[in-house]
Amino acid sequence: MTQPDALFSEDDRRHMHRALDLARSAMYRTSPNPRVGCVLVRDGMVLGEGATQAAGLDHAEVQAVKQAWERGHALQGATAYVTLEPCAHHGRTPPCADLLATQGIRRVVAALADPNPLVAGKGLERLRQAGVQVQVGLMADEAREINIGFLSRMMRGTPWVRLKAAASLDGITALPNGTSQWITGEAARADGHHWRARACAVLTGLGTVRADDPQLTVRAVDTPRQPIRIVVDSRLELPATARLLQSTASPLWIVHALPADAAAPRLAALRAAAAPGLDLQDIALPADADKPGKTDLRALMRALGHRGINELHCEAGEKLNGSLLRAGVVDELLLYLAPTLLGQGAGLAALGPIETLASGLPLRWHAVDPVGDDLRILARLSSSYFF
């Protein structure tokens, strides 16, 4: 049962705040696992702390216990502050709930229960059965934001989809001649790379590849892993000269809607043009029933959820942006607005004519912050409030 923050002490809040900071420190490395922080405390003294490592390596609780051991501390009677329910299943690592129970932990304070069907309260129940006092709900909102993609995949089967764009104050993302670099300043561009780095995958469309020839890699941020790169290319028309094919920094997934016999020669040509060692995969999906020849974007999101994508970062042109929004698969917009007016050019999203104001897509402001000389706006679709 979740408990309100008011039932916890100031010490509880202080230690959970530290656990959340530890979870944030794992932002770029844990995919597809959640980002978790853990702090072990007894009589006001921090015995050990940890954050989730890369998939297959230590979870936060294991890191915290190991640090306590290295410092010579026994854990009998301690309290564990964790940002997500300790796991209760054998995956690549043993159950963390069992580890805490066997160490004599007296109390576990968790920010969130884990909606993963393999856990889903089993970790908390295992702790209770071992005589551990369990409390859930402290700083739950902050914990959700850190793992919003993981929660989305566990609860909906699809990733949390973030659509990023840089525009002038009047919403122009490129001039009529196609020029778009750079509408916003260096600080905004670097900030955008932080959002790329936290995502499991970065998605674009064929039109953006042809216009900008992007790499889709993280360059302005130190990161232990590069996100998977995804191109929506319904008819497999990706140029053999595209820079995406020459980078082996991360896998490249090409999404198309061609039957196997039509796709095979085109995929063979792309693989022949790709750099040696590039992990090039194709995702064949049904065509959109309403748009012959175009990929079913709802099916794509289900496929990406099945493949372990928690957060999907989209950087595309107005056509694909419009298609994503019309398909109802976008959860939030990450917009960088420059203090300039450009008058004419490409817009944020080609939504088509809307007959009434009430027919527009409703958004909720989530955050508005200055970044250098520009403004960063995070706005969420009303339909994205799934938890």
C-alpha positions as CSV (number, residue, x, y, z in Angstrom):
1,M,0.0,0.0,0.0
2,T,1.4,3.4,-1.0
3,Q,1.8,5.9,1.8
4,P,1.8,9.7,1.5
5,D,5.0,11.7,2.0
6,A,3.6,13.3,5.2
7,L,4.0,9.9,7.0
8,F,7.8,9.9,6.6
9,S,10.4,11.8,8.6
10,E,12.8,14.5,7.4
11,D,15.6,11.9,7.7
12,D,13.6,9.6,5.4
13,R,13.2,12.3,2.9
14,R,16.9,13.3,3.0
15,H,18.0,9.7,2.4
16,M,15.5,9.1,-0.4
17,H,16.6,12.3,-2.0
18,R,20.1,10.9,-2.1
19,A,18.8,7.6,-3.5
20,L,17.0,9.5,-6.3
21,D,20.3,11.4,-7.1
22,L,22.0,8.0,-7.3
23,A,19.3,6.8,-9.7
24,R,19.8,9.8,-11.9
25,S,23.5,9.1,-12.0
26,A,22.6,5.9,-13.8
27,M,20.5,7.7,-16.4
28,Y,22.7,6.8,-19.4
29,R,23.7,3.2,-18.7
30,T,21.0,0.9,-17.5
31,S,18.8,0.3,-20.6
32,P,16.6,-1.7,-20.7
33,N,16.6,-2.0,-16.9
34,P,15.3,0.8,-14.7
35,R,17.5,3.4,-13.1
36,V,17.6,2.7,-9.4
37,G,19.4,4.2,-6.4
38,C,19.8,2.6,-2.9
39,V,21.1,4.0,0.4
40,L,21.6,1.9,3.5
41,V,21.4,3.7,6.8
42,R,21.6,2.8,10.5
43,D,21.3,5.3,13.4
44,G,21.7,8.2,11.0
45,M,24.9,6.8,9.5
46,V,25.1,6.0,5.8
47,L,26.6,2.5,5.6
48,G,26.6,2.0,1.9
49,E,25.0,3.3,-1.3
50,G,24.8,2.3,-4.9
51,A,23.2,2.8,-8.3
52,T,22.2,0.3,-11.0
53,Q,25.0,-0.7,-13.4
54,A,24.7,-1.7,-17.0
55,A,22.4,-4.6,-17.8
56,G,23.7,-7.9,-16.5
57,L,25.8,-6.1,-13.8
58,D,25.0,-5.2,-10.2
59,H,21.7,-3.7,-9.2
60,A,21.7,-0.7,-6.9
61,E,21.0,-2.8,-3.8
62,V,24.0,-5.1,-4.5
63,Q,26.3,-2.1,-5.0
64,A,25.1,-0.6,-1.7
65,V,25.6,-3.8,0.2
66,K,29.1,-4.3,-1.3
67,Q,30.1,-0.8,-0.3
68,A,28.9,-1.4,3.2
69,W,31.0,-4.6,3.4
70,E,34.0,-2.8,2.0
71,R,33.6,-0.3,4.8
72,G,33.4,-3.0,7.4
73,H,29.8,-2.5,8.3
74,A,27.3,-5.2,9.2
75,L,23.8,-4.4,8.0
76,Q,21.7,-5.9,10.9
77,G,18.9,-3.4,11.8
78,A,19.6,-1.0,9.0
79,T,17.1,0.8,6.7
80,A,17.3,0.5,3.0
81,Y,16.0,3.5,0.9
82,V,15.4,2.4,-2.7
83,T,13.8,4.2,-5.6
84,L,12.0,1.1,-6.9
85,E,10.8,-2.1,-5.3
86,P,13.7,-4.6,-5.0
87,C,13.4,-7.4,-7.6
88,A,12.2,-10.8,-6.6
89,H,13.1,-12.9,-9.7
90,H,16.2,-14.5,-11.1
91,G,17.2,-12.7,-14.3
92,R,20.7,-11.9,-15.2
93,T,21.3,-11.3,-11.4
94,P,19.8,-12.9,-8.2
95,P,16.8,-11.3,-6.4
96,C,17.7,-8.1,-4.5
97,A,14.8,-8.7,-2.1
98,D,16.5,-11.9,-0.9
99,L,19.8,-10.1,-0.5
100,L,18.4,-7.4,1.7
101,A,16.4,-9.9,3.8
102,T,19.4,-12.1,4.4
103,Q,21.6,-9.2,5.5
104,G,19.2,-8.4,8.4
105,I,17.8,-5.2,7.0
106,R,15.1,-4.1,9.4
107,R,13.2,-1.6,7.2
108,V,12.8,-0.9,3.5
109,V,11.5,2.4,2.2
110,A,10.7,2.2,-1.5
111,A,9.6,5.2,-3.6
112,L,7.7,3.0,-6.1
113,A,6.4,-0.5,-6.5
114,D,7.7,-2.2,-9.6
115,P,5.0,-2.8,-12.3
116,N,7.2,-5.5,-14.0
117,P,5.0,-8.6,-14.0
118,L,8.0,-10.6,-12.8
119,V,8.1,-8.4,-9.7
120,A,4.7,-6.6,-9.2
121,G,4.7,-6.6,-5.4
122,K,6.5,-9.9,-5.0
123,G,9.7,-8.3,-3.8
124,L,7.9,-6.3,-1.1
125,E,5.9,-9.3,-0.1
126,R,9.0,-11.4,0.2
127,L,10.6,-8.8,2.4
128,R,7.5,-8.7,4.6
129,Q,7.5,-12.4,5.0
130,A,11.1,-12.2,6.2
131,G,10.0,-9.8,8.9
132,V,11.1,-6.6,7.2
133,Q,9.0,-3.5,7.7
134,V,8.1,-2.1,4.3
135,Q,6.9,1.3,3.3
136,V,6.1,2.5,-0.2
137,G,5.4,5.9,-1.8
138,L,8.1,8.4,-0.5
139,M,8.9,10.8,-3.3
140,A,7.0,8.7,-5.8
141,D,6.5,11.5,-8.3
142,E,10.3,12.1,-8.6
143,A,10.9,8.4,-8.9
144,R,8.4,8.1,-11.8
145,E,10.1,10.8,-13.8
146,I,13.4,9.0,-13.6
147,N,11.9,5.8,-14.9
148,I,9.0,7.0,-17.0
149,G,10.1,5.0,-20.0
150,F,10.5,1.7,-18.0
151,L,7.1,2.3,-16.4
152,S,5.5,2.9,-19.8
153,R,6.9,-0.3,-21.2
154,M,5.9,-2.4,-18.2
155,M,2.4,-0.9,-18.0
156,R,1.5,-0.2,-21.6
157,G,3.8,-2.4,-23.6
158,T,5.2,0.6,-25.5
159,P,8.0,3.1,-24.9
160,W,7.6,6.6,-23.6
161,V,7.8,8.6,-26.8
162,R,9.5,12.1,-26.8
163,L,9.3,14.2,-29.9
164,K,12.1,16.8,-30.0
165,A,12.2,19.9,-32.2
166,A,14.1,23.2,-32.4
167,A,12.1,26.1,-33.9
168,S,11.9,29.9,-34.1
169,L,9.4,31.6,-31.8
170,D,6.8,31.4,-34.6
171,G,7.3,27.7,-35.0
172,I,9.5,27.4,-38.0
173,T,11.9,24.5,-38.0
174,A,13.6,25.1,-41.3
175,L,13.7,27.8,-44.0
176,P,11.9,27.3,-47.4
177,N,15.3,26.3,-48.8
178,G,15.7,23.6,-46.2
179,T,18.3,25.4,-44.0
180,S,17.8,24.5,-40.3
181,Q,21.3,24.6,-38.8
182,W,21.3,26.2,-36.5
183,I,18.1,27.9,-35.4
184,T,18.9,27.5,-31.7
185,G,22.1,28.1,-29.9
186,E,25.0,25.8,-28.7
187,A,23.6,25.4,-25.2
188,A,20.3,24.2,-26.5
189,R,22.0,21.8,-28.9
190,A,24.1,20.4,-26.0
191,D,21.0,20.0,-23.8
192,G,19.3,18.1,-26.6
193,H,22.2,15.6,-26.5
194,H,21.5,14.9,-22.8
195,W,17.9,13.9,-23.8
196,R,19.3,11.7,-26.6
197,A,21.7,10.1,-24.2
198,R,19.0,9.0,-21.8
199,A,16.9,7.4,-24.5
200,C,17.1,3.8,-25.4
201,A,16.7,4.7,-29.1
202,V,16.7,7.7,-31.4
203,L,14.2,7.7,-34.3
204,T,14.1,9.7,-37.5
205,G,12.5,9.4,-40.9
206,L,13.8,9.0,-44.5
207,G,13.1,12.7,-45.2
208,T,15.4,13.8,-42.5
209,V,18.1,11.4,-43.6
210,R,17.9,12.9,-47.1
211,A,17.8,16.5,-46.0
212,D,20.4,16.5,-43.1
213,D,22.3,13.2,-43.4
214,P,22.4,12.9,-39.5
215,Q,24.5,10.5,-37.4
216,L,21.9,10.3,-34.6
217,T,24.7,9.7,-32.1
218,V,25.3,11.4,-28.8
219,R,28.3,13.7,-29.1
220,A,28.0,16.6,-26.6
221,V,27.6,14.3,-23.6
222,D,29.9,11.7,-22.1
223,T,27.9,8.5,-22.2
224,P,28.9,4.8,-21.7
225,R,26.5,3.7,-24.4
226,Q,25.0,5.1,-27.6
227,P,21.3,4.8,-28.2
228,I,20.0,2.5,-30.9
229,R,19.4,4.4,-34.1
230,I,16.0,3.8,-35.9
231,V,15.0,5.0,-39.4
232,V,11.4,4.8,-40.6
233,D,11.9,4.0,-44.2
234,S,8.6,2.4,-45.4
235,R,9.9,1.5,-48.9
236,L,13.6,0.9,-48.1
237,E,14.9,3.9,-50.0
238,L,17.7,4.8,-47.6
239,P,20.7,6.2,-49.6
240,A,23.7,3.9,-49.6
241,T,25.8,6.9,-48.9
242,A,24.0,7.9,-45.7
243,R,26.3,8.5,-42.7
244,L,24.1,6.3,-40.6
245,L,25.5,3.3,-42.5
246,Q,29.1,4.3,-41.8
247,S,28.9,4.5,-38.0
248,T,29.2,1.4,-35.9
249,A,28.6,3.3,-32.6
250,S,25.3,1.6,-32.1
251,P,22.9,-0.8,-33.9
252,L,20.9,0.7,-36.8
253,W,17.3,-0.5,-37.2
254,I,15.4,0.2,-40.4
255,V,11.7,0.0,-40.2
256,H,9.8,-0.8,-43.4
257,A,6.5,-2.0,-44.7
258,L,7.6,-4.1,-47.7
259,P,6.9,-7.8,-48.1
260,A,9.9,-10.1,-47.7
261,D,10.6,-10.7,-51.4
262,A,10.6,-7.0,-52.2
263,A,12.7,-6.1,-49.1
264,A,15.4,-8.7,-49.5
265,P,17.4,-7.1,-52.4
266,R,17.2,-3.6,-51.0
267,L,18.4,-4.8,-47.6
268,A,21.2,-6.7,-49.2
269,A,22.3,-3.5,-51.0
270,L,22.3,-1.5,-47.7
271,R,24.2,-4.2,-45.9
272,A,26.8,-4.2,-48.7
273,A,27.2,-0.4,-48.4
274,A,27.4,-0.5,-44.6
275,A,30.6,-0.2,-42.6
276,P,32.0,-3.5,-41.5
277,G,30.8,-4.5,-38.1
278,L,27.6,-2.4,-38.2
279,D,24.7,-4.2,-36.5
280,L,22.1,-3.5,-39.2
281,Q,18.6,-4.9,-38.5
282,D,15.3,-4.5,-40.2
283,I,11.9,-4.4,-38.7
284,A,9.2,-5.4,-41.1
285,L,5.7,-4.2,-40.1
286,P,2.3,-4.1,-41.7
287,A,1.4,-1.0,-43.7
288,D,-0.9,1.6,-42.2
289,A,-4.5,0.7,-43.1
290,D,-5.3,4.3,-43.7
291,K,-2.1,5.1,-45.6
292,P,-1.1,2.5,-48.1
293,G,2.6,2.1,-48.3
294,K,3.3,3.8,-45.0
295,T,4.4,2.0,-41.8
296,D,1.8,1.4,-39.1
297,L,3.3,3.5,-36.3
298,R,1.2,2.0,-33.6
299,A,2.5,-1.4,-34.5
300,L,6.0,0.0,-34.5
301,M,5.6,1.2,-30.9
302,R,4.4,-2.2,-29.9
303,A,7.4,-3.8,-31.6
304,L,9.8,-1.5,-29.9
305,G,8.3,-2.2,-26.5
306,H,8.7,-5.9,-27.2
307,R,12.4,-5.2,-28.0
308,G,13.0,-3.5,-24.7
309,I,12.9,0.1,-25.7
310,N,11.9,2.2,-22.7
311,E,12.4,5.8,-24.0
312,L,12.2,6.7,-27.6
313,H,13.6,10.0,-28.7
314,C,12.2,11.3,-32.0
315,E,14.0,13.8,-34.2
316,A,12.3,14.0,-37.5
317,G,10.7,16.4,-40.0
318,E,7.2,17.9,-40.0
319,K,5.8,15.0,-42.0
320,L,6.8,12.2,-39.7
321,N,6.2,14.4,-36.7
322,G,2.7,14.9,-37.9
323,S,2.2,11.2,-38.5
324,L,3.4,10.3,-35.0
325,L,1.1,12.8,-33.4
326,R,-1.9,11.8,-35.5
327,A,-1.3,8.2,-34.6
328,G,-1.5,9.1,-31.0
329,V,1.9,7.5,-30.0
330,V,3.7,10.7,-28.8
331,D,3.7,11.3,-25.0
332,E,5.6,14.5,-24.8
333,L,7.1,17.3,-26.9
334,L,10.6,18.6,-26.1
335,L,10.7,22.0,-27.9
336,Y,13.6,24.4,-28.0
337,L,12.4,27.9,-29.1
338,A,14.8,30.5,-30.3
339,P,14.1,34.2,-29.8
340,T,13.8,34.9,-33.5
341,L,11.0,35.1,-36.1
342,L,11.4,33.4,-39.5
343,G,8.0,33.9,-41.1
344,Q,7.9,31.0,-43.5
345,G,9.3,27.5,-43.8
346,A,8.7,24.1,-42.4
347,G,6.6,23.8,-39.3
348,L,6.8,21.5,-36.3
349,A,4.3,19.0,-37.5
350,A,2.1,18.5,-40.5
351,L,-1.2,17.8,-38.8
352,G,-3.4,18.7,-41.7
353,P,-6.3,21.2,-41.7
354,I,-8.2,21.3,-38.4
355,E,-11.8,22.6,-38.6
356,T,-12.3,23.7,-35.0
357,L,-10.1,24.9,-32.2
358,A,-11.5,22.1,-30.0
359,S,-10.1,19.6,-32.5
360,G,-6.5,20.5,-31.7
361,L,-4.2,18.1,-29.7
362,P,-4.5,19.1,-26.0
363,L,-1.2,19.5,-24.1
364,R,-0.2,20.2,-20.6
365,W,2.8,22.3,-19.7
366,H,5.3,20.1,-17.7
367,A,8.3,22.4,-17.6
368,V,9.5,25.6,-19.1
369,D,13.2,26.6,-18.6
370,P,15.7,28.9,-20.3
371,V,18.7,27.1,-21.9
372,G,21.3,29.6,-23.0
373,D,19.5,32.2,-25.1
374,D,16.7,29.8,-26.0
375,L,13.6,28.4,-24.2
376,R,13.1,24.7,-23.5
377,I,9.5,23.6,-23.2
378,L,8.4,20.2,-22.1
379,A,4.7,19.7,-22.9
380,R,2.8,16.4,-22.5
381,L,-0.1,15.0,-24.4
382,S,-3.1,14.5,-22.1
383,S,-3.2,10.9,-23.2
384,S,0.3,10.3,-21.8
385,Y,-0.9,10.3,-18.2
386,F,-1.1,6.6,-17.8
387,F,0.1,6.1,-14.2
